[in-house]
């Protein structure tokens, strides 16, 4: 098998790449939360970090790196804020809710505009 054929065989679709970004973002919530809460075992944190970055690397071979990273980091940010609000006694302020919703809106916008690069 030629090198070109091997590369074509390993290429994932855009939908699969976005699925990788979503899963990597969810894993980011796990490992970022694990830094604060000792209920998350260190081995789980380590595995989540390694798998999330492997998925992001795979996704960036198909998707624009800036959009991919922004969506990945945004999912992690929104998720960790939600986890913190649920597990902390202080709850969450209205301003933080508004800012998280704004971030979520920006993530959706980046995702929707991800396939429209100028050549």
C-alpha positions in Angstrom: 0.0 0.0 0.0 1.4 3.4 -0.9 1.9 6.3 1.5 -1.0 8.2 -0.1 -3.3 5.3 0.3 -2.4 4.8 3.9 -3.0 8.5 4.6 -6.5 8.4 2.9 -7.4 5.3 4.9 -6.7 7.1 8.2 -8.5 10.3 7.4 -11.7 10.8 9.4 -14.8 12.7 8.2 -15.7 16.2 9.4 -18.6 14.7 11.5 -16.2 12.3 13.1 -13.7 15.1 13.8 -16.5 17.1 15.5 -17.4 14.1 17.5 -13.7 13.9 18.6 -13.8 17.5 19.6 -17.0 17.0 21.7 -15.6 13.9 23.5 -12.3 15.7 24.1 -14.1 18.6 25.5 -16.1 16.4 27.9 -12.8 14.7 28.9 -11.4 18.1 29.6 -14.1 18.7 32.1 -13.1 15.4 33.8 -9.4 16.2 34.0 -9.8 19.9 34.9 -12.3 18.9 37.7 -9.8 16.3 38.8 -7.2 19.0 39.6 -9.5 20.4 42.3 -11.5 17.4 43.6 -9.6 14.5 45.0 -12.6 12.2 44.4 -11.4 12.0 40.8 -8.5 9.5 40.9 -5.2 10.7 39.5 -5.1 7.8 37.0 -8.5 9.0 35.6 -7.1 12.6 35.3 -4.0 11.3 33.4 -6.0 9.1 31.1 -8.5 11.9 30.4 -5.7 14.3 29.5 -4.0 11.9 27.2 -7.2 10.8 25.4 -8.5 14.3 25.1 -5.3 15.6 23.5 -5.2 12.6 21.2 -8.7 13.3 20.0 -7.9 17.0 19.5 -4.9 16.1 17.4 -7.0 13.8 15.2 -9.7 16.5 14.8 -7.2 19.2 13.8 -6.0 17.0 10.9 -9.5 17.6 9.4 -10.8 20.9 11.0 -9.2 24.3 11.3 -7.0 24.3 14.4 -8.2 27.6 15.8 -11.8 26.7 15.6 -11.2 23.2 16.9 -9.2 24.5 19.9 -11.7 27.3 20.7 -14.6 24.8 20.7 -12.6 22.3 22.8 -11.6 24.9 25.4 -15.1 26.4 25.4 -16.7 23.0 26.1 -14.2 22.5 28.9 -14.8 26.0 30.3 -18.6 25.8 30.3 -18.5 22.3 31.8 -16.1 23.1 34.6 -18.1 26.2 35.5 -21.2 24.0 35.7 -19.4 21.4 37.8 -18.1 24.1 40.1 -21.6 25.6 40.5 -23.1 22.2 41.3 -20.4 21.1 43.8 -19.6 24.4 45.5 -21.7 25.9 48.2 -21.6 29.4 46.7 -23.7 28.5 43.6 -23.4 30.7 40.6 -24.1 34.4 40.0 -26.3 35.7 37.2 -23.4 37.5 35.6 -21.5 34.2 35.4 -24.5 32.5 33.9 -24.8 35.3 31.3 -21.1 35.1 30.4 -21.2 31.3 30.1 -24.2 31.6 27.8 -22.4 34.2 25.7 -19.4 31.8 25.5 -21.7 29.0 24.5 -23.2 31.2 21.8 -19.7 32.0 20.5 -18.8 28.3 20.5 -21.9 27.5 18.4 -21.0 30.3 16.0 -17.5 29.0 15.6 -18.8 25.5 15.0 -21.3 26.7 12.4 -18.7 28.9 10.6 -16.0 26.2 10.7 -16.4 25.0 7.2 -16.4 28.4 5.4 -12.7 29.3 5.1 -11.6 31.7 2.4 -9.1 30.2 -0.1 
